[in-house]
Amino acid sequence: MSLFKKIVSKILNQDEQQDDPNVTKLADQLRNADLDYKFAQLFTASGGFFNYCGDEAEALQVLNQIVKIEGIKNVFCCDDDLQNFLNVTKTSFTKNLDINNDAAFITCEFLIAYDGRVMLSYNNILHYHSSRLPGKIIIMATVSQIVRDLNEAMMKIKRRGNVRNLTSISGSQSKLDAPTQDQTKLFLILLED
């Protein structure tokens, strides 16, 4: 904790709050682990729900279970391929973010193994800020999208060019995200490619 925060907490008679040592400690313990394993562990430690799928049929089953268990009725989904999944599960969706959306079904740019975060861009959420997304977010990604750290992701994005409005999100328990009034449930369906 910074000196400034210590002084302010003393003045306001508040207990000092440390960053979540469990996620930091886990990241340090997993320093030499395989990227996919490290990402999965840190993503779930930060409150995300991780689902590995061997093929699209299994991914469809997982999506259907999430929709039923979470009581999802109307989904924001701007990706044509993902809309096919929603058509099979008979889940209504809108191509633009709507007040009636109770979930978002999106893709992502990269999965960051360093801290278990998910990198998004305009390609995934259009012009909407990540804080405007519904309280339940389902992300479909592939194993090949896992990268070691933010630097590697940025190098790949730079090579690809024309990617804009980058942001990242993580599970609801993460201290890395700005606190929000409502807790976001983040589901990841990781597909073998």
C-alpha positions as CSV (number, residue, x, y, z in Angstrom):
1,M,0.0,0.0,0.0
2,S,1.3,3.4,-0.9
3,L,2.3,5.9,1.7
4,F,-0.5,8.3,0.6
5,K,-3.1,5.5,1.1
6,K,-1.7,4.7,4.5
7,I,-2.0,8.3,5.6
8,V,-5.5,8.7,4.2
9,S,-6.7,5.4,5.9
10,K,-5.2,6.6,9.2
11,I,-7.0,10.0,8.9
12,L,-10.3,8.3,8.0
13,N,-9.8,5.6,10.7
14,Q,-10.1,2.9,8.1
15,D,-8.3,-0.4,8.1
16,E,-5.6,-0.8,5.5
17,Q,-6.8,-2.9,2.6
18,Q,-4.2,-5.0,0.8
19,D,-4.5,-6.1,-2.8
20,D,-5.8,-9.7,-3.0
21,P,-2.6,-11.6,-2.0
22,N,-4.1,-15.0,-3.0
23,V,-4.2,-14.2,-6.8
24,T,-0.7,-12.6,-6.6
25,K,0.6,-15.5,-4.7
26,L,-1.0,-18.0,-7.1
27,A,0.5,-16.1,-10.1
28,D,3.9,-16.4,-8.6
29,Q,3.5,-20.1,-7.9
30,L,2.4,-20.7,-11.5
31,R,5.3,-18.7,-13.0
32,N,6.7,-21.8,-14.8
33,A,3.4,-23.5,-15.6
34,D,2.0,-24.1,-19.0
35,L,0.2,-21.0,-20.4
36,D,-3.2,-22.6,-20.7
37,Y,-3.1,-24.1,-17.1
38,K,-1.8,-20.8,-15.7
39,F,-4.5,-18.8,-17.4
40,A,-7.3,-21.2,-16.3
41,Q,-6.1,-21.1,-12.7
42,L,-5.8,-17.3,-12.5
43,F,-9.1,-16.7,-14.4
44,T,-11.0,-18.9,-11.9
45,A,-9.1,-17.4,-8.9
46,S,-10.3,-14.0,-9.9
47,G,-14.0,-15.2,-10.0
48,G,-14.4,-16.3,-13.6
49,F,-16.1,-19.5,-14.7
50,F,-13.8,-21.6,-16.9
51,N,-15.2,-24.3,-19.3
52,Y,-12.8,-26.2,-21.6
53,C,-14.4,-27.8,-24.7
54,G,-12.9,-30.3,-27.1
55,D,-15.2,-29.4,-30.0
56,E,-18.1,-27.1,-31.1
57,A,-20.7,-29.7,-30.1
58,E,-19.4,-29.7,-26.5
59,A,-19.2,-25.9,-26.6
60,L,-22.9,-25.8,-27.6
61,Q,-23.8,-28.0,-24.7
62,V,-21.9,-25.8,-22.2
63,L,-23.5,-22.6,-23.7
64,N,-27.0,-24.2,-23.4
65,Q,-26.3,-25.1,-19.7
66,I,-25.1,-21.6,-18.9
67,V,-28.2,-20.1,-20.6
68,K,-30.6,-22.4,-18.6
69,I,-28.8,-22.2,-15.2
70,E,-28.4,-18.4,-15.3
71,G,-32.0,-17.9,-16.7
72,I,-30.7,-15.9,-19.7
73,K,-33.5,-14.7,-22.0
74,N,-32.0,-12.0,-24.2
75,V,-28.4,-11.7,-25.3
76,F,-26.2,-9.0,-26.9
77,C,-24.3,-10.8,-29.7
78,C,-22.7,-8.9,-32.6
79,D,-20.7,-11.9,-34.0
80,D,-22.4,-13.8,-36.9
81,D,-20.7,-17.1,-36.0
82,L,-21.8,-16.9,-32.3
83,Q,-25.3,-16.0,-33.4
84,N,-25.5,-19.5,-35.0
85,F,-24.9,-21.0,-31.5
86,L,-27.7,-18.9,-30.1
87,N,-30.0,-19.9,-32.9
88,V,-29.4,-23.6,-32.0
89,T,-30.1,-23.0,-28.3
90,K,-33.2,-20.9,-29.3
91,T,-31.9,-17.9,-27.3
92,S,-33.1,-14.5,-28.5
93,F,-30.4,-11.9,-29.2
94,T,-29.8,-8.4,-30.5
95,K,-26.9,-7.2,-32.6
96,N,-26.7,-4.0,-30.7
97,L,-26.6,-3.5,-26.9
98,D,-30.1,-3.2,-25.6
99,I,-31.5,-2.4,-22.1
100,N,-33.3,-5.8,-22.2
101,N,-30.1,-7.8,-22.7
102,D,-29.4,-9.9,-19.6
103,A,-26.2,-11.3,-21.0
104,A,-23.5,-10.8,-23.7
105,F,-22.1,-13.5,-25.9
106,I,-18.8,-12.3,-27.4
107,T,-15.4,-13.3,-28.7
108,C,-12.2,-11.8,-27.5
109,E,-8.8,-10.8,-28.9
110,F,-6.5,-12.6,-26.4
111,L,-6.5,-14.4,-23.1
112,I,-3.6,-13.1,-20.9
113,A,-2.0,-15.9,-18.9
114,Y,0.0,-13.5,-16.7
115,D,-3.0,-12.3,-14.7
116,G,-6.0,-14.3,-16.1
117,R,-7.5,-11.3,-17.9
118,V,-9.5,-11.2,-21.2
119,M,-8.5,-8.6,-23.8
120,L,-11.4,-7.1,-25.8
121,S,-11.6,-4.6,-28.7
122,Y,-14.0,-2.9,-31.0
123,N,-14.2,-6.2,-32.9
124,N,-15.7,-7.9,-29.9
125,I,-18.0,-5.3,-28.2
126,L,-18.4,-2.7,-31.0
127,H,-18.3,0.9,-29.6
128,Y,-19.6,0.0,-26.2
129,H,-17.5,0.4,-23.1
130,S,-17.0,-2.9,-21.2
131,S,-18.8,-1.4,-18.1
132,R,-22.0,-1.1,-20.2
133,L,-22.1,-4.8,-20.9
134,P,-24.8,-6.8,-19.1
135,G,-24.1,-8.5,-15.7
136,K,-23.4,-11.9,-17.4
137,I,-20.8,-12.2,-20.1
138,I,-20.1,-15.4,-22.0
139,I,-16.9,-15.4,-24.0
140,M,-16.0,-17.9,-26.7
141,A,-12.3,-18.2,-27.3
142,T,-9.7,-20.8,-28.6
143,V,-6.6,-22.2,-27.0
144,S,-4.4,-20.4,-29.6
145,Q,-5.6,-17.0,-28.2
146,I,-3.8,-17.6,-24.9
147,V,-0.7,-15.4,-24.7
148,R,2.0,-15.0,-22.1
149,D,1.5,-11.4,-21.1
150,L,0.2,-8.0,-22.2
151,N,3.4,-7.2,-24.2
152,E,2.9,-10.3,-26.4
153,A,-0.7,-9.5,-27.0
154,M,0.1,-5.9,-27.9
155,M,2.9,-7.1,-30.3
156,K,0.4,-9.4,-32.1
157,I,-2.2,-6.7,-32.3
158,K,0.3,-4.2,-33.7
159,R,1.2,-6.8,-36.4
160,R,-2.5,-7.3,-37.2
161,G,-3.1,-3.6,-37.4
162,N,-6.4,-1.7,-37.3
163,V,-7.5,-2.9,-33.8
164,R,-9.1,-0.2,-31.7
165,N,-10.7,0.5,-28.4
166,L,-8.7,-2.1,-26.4
167,T,-9.8,-3.0,-22.9
168,S,-9.6,-6.0,-20.6
169,I,-11.9,-7.7,-18.1
170,S,-11.5,-10.4,-15.5
171,G,-13.6,-12.3,-13.1
172,S,-15.8,-10.6,-10.6
173,Q,-13.5,-11.2,-7.6
174,S,-10.5,-9.5,-9.2
175,K,-9.0,-6.5,-7.5
176,L,-7.6,-5.4,-10.8
177,D,-11.0,-4.1,-12.1
178,A,-12.6,-0.9,-11.0
179,P,-15.3,-1.6,-8.4
180,T,-18.8,-1.7,-9.8
181,Q,-22.2,-1.7,-8.1
182,D,-23.3,-5.0,-9.7
183,Q,-21.1,-8.0,-9.8
184,T,-20.4,-9.3,-13.2
185,K,-20.4,-13.0,-13.9
186,L,-17.8,-13.9,-16.5
187,F,-18.0,-17.3,-18.3
188,L,-15.3,-18.5,-20.7
189,I,-15.9,-21.3,-23.2
190,L,-12.4,-22.3,-24.3
191,L,-12.5,-24.3,-27.5
192,E,-9.7,-26.5,-28.8
193,D,-8.6,-25.3,-32.2
